Amino acid sequence: MNNILIRQEQKKDWQAVERLTRAAFWREERIGKIGVGAVEHYMVHKMRGREGIENLTFVAEVDDRVVGHIIYSVGSYILQPDGEKKAVLNFGPVSVLPKYQKQGVGSALMIHSIQKAKELGYGGIVFFGHPTYYPKFGFGEAKDFNITTAEGNNFPAFMAMELQKGYFDNVSGKFIDTAIYNEDLTQGPAKEYDQKFLE
Ligand SMILES: CC(C)(COP(=O)(O)OP(=O)(O)OC[C@H]1O[C@@H](n2cnc3c(N)ncnc32)[C@H](O)[C@@H]1OP(=O)(O)O)[C@@H](O)C(=O)NCCC(=O)NCCS
C-alpha cells in the first residue's frame, strides 16, 4: 500500500486507536479465560501519562482513517551485575486494524518509529515479539547482546536492537521491564473498561 501516512498520535485519535487496538488483539477464546477478548486497548489507555512516550506514539492513516498504532515506553532497563542500570526502550502494543493487516502498515510504523527513536537519542530497544517478524527492522536476539530476561533466560522471541552504535558494548545483565507489561490487566478493570466499546 503506497498511501500510508505515519504521524504522531494526538488526543483526537485516542478513541479510534483504542478501537483498532481492541480489534487487532481480540480473541474470542480469551473471553472464557479472562472474561474479555482483549486487554491491550486498556493497556494503551493506562500507558498514557505513565510509561507511554508521547513523541514516540504514532498512528498510521490510510485514506484519512486511523488504521494502525504503536506506542513506546520508558522505564525498562538492563540491570548489570554491578547494579548499574542501562535504560532501554520497550514498545507495544503495536496494532493494525485486521482489514488493513499484511499490507505494510505495521512495517511503516516500525520503520518510522525506530528512526524517530534514534533521532531523539534513545540508546536501544529490548522487547518480546514475534521472532520471524521483527528481525527485518534490525532486531537480533537479546542473547547476542548479553542480555537475559529477568529470570536469566533467552529465547528467539526475546529481542534487542541498538539505536546508537555501541550502546550495548560492554553491557550484560537482566532485562527489567517497566511496570505496565507486568501488570495483571485481566482482572476487573479491563473488562469494565471494555464496556464502553460495546455501545
Ligand atoms: C503484528 C501487526 C502489527 C503487523 O502489522 P501488519 O500491517 O500486518 O504488518 P506488515 O503488513 O508490515 O507485515 C505483515 C506481513 O505482511 C507482509 N506484507 C507486507 N506488505 C505486503 C503487501 N503489500 N502485500 C502482501 N504482503 C505484505 C509482510 O512481508 C509481512 O509478512 P512476514 O511477517 O511474513 O514478513 C498486525 O498484524 C497486528 O495488529 N496483529 C495483531 C496484534 C499483534 O499481535 N501485535 C503484535 C504484538 S504487540
The ligand as a Gaussian input file, in Angstrom:
#p B3LYP/6-31G(d) Opt

LIG

0 1
 C        1.633000      -7.519000      14.072000
 C        0.963000      -6.416000      13.232000
 C        1.058000      -5.089000      13.970000
 C        1.723000      -6.346000      11.906000
 O        1.089000      -5.341000      11.107000
 P        0.878000      -5.553000       9.536000
 O        0.424000      -4.266000       8.998000
 O        0.042000      -6.759000       9.301000
 O        2.390000      -5.838000       9.115000
 P        3.003000      -5.798000       7.660000
 O        1.957000      -5.714000       6.628000
 O        4.050000      -4.763000       7.656000
 O        3.710000      -7.181000       7.613000
 C        2.972000      -8.380000       7.834000
 C        3.260000      -9.360000       6.766000
 O        2.659000      -8.933000       5.566000
 C        3.640000      -8.924000       4.546000
 N        3.363000      -7.782000       3.663000
 C        3.712000      -6.515000       3.848000
 N        3.304000      -5.749000       2.807000
 C        2.638000      -6.572000       1.979000
 C        1.956000      -6.376000       0.756000
 N        1.891000      -5.176000       0.152000
 N        1.375000      -7.463000       0.180000
 C        1.426000      -8.677000       0.768000
 N        2.073000      -8.909000       1.942000
 C        2.660000      -7.866000       2.529000
 C        4.936000      -8.735000       5.255000
 O        6.022000      -9.245000       4.483000
 C        4.707000      -9.499000       6.475000
 O        4.926000     -10.847000       6.286000
 P        6.073000     -11.572000       7.083000
 O        5.783000     -11.335000       8.545000
 O        5.913000     -12.976000       6.678000
 O        7.319000     -10.928000       6.630000
 C       -0.518000      -6.755000      12.941000
 O       -0.591000      -7.971000      12.261000
 C       -1.419000      -6.821000      14.177000
 O       -2.009000      -5.817000      14.579000
 N       -1.548000      -8.030000      14.771000
 C       -2.413000      -8.218000      15.948000
 C       -1.817000      -7.595000      17.164000
 C       -0.430000      -8.101000      17.465000
 O       -0.195000      -9.295000      17.526000
 N        0.532000      -7.167000      17.658000
 C        1.932000      -7.507000      17.897000
 C        2.227000      -7.877000      19.272000
 S        2.412000      -6.450000      20.329000

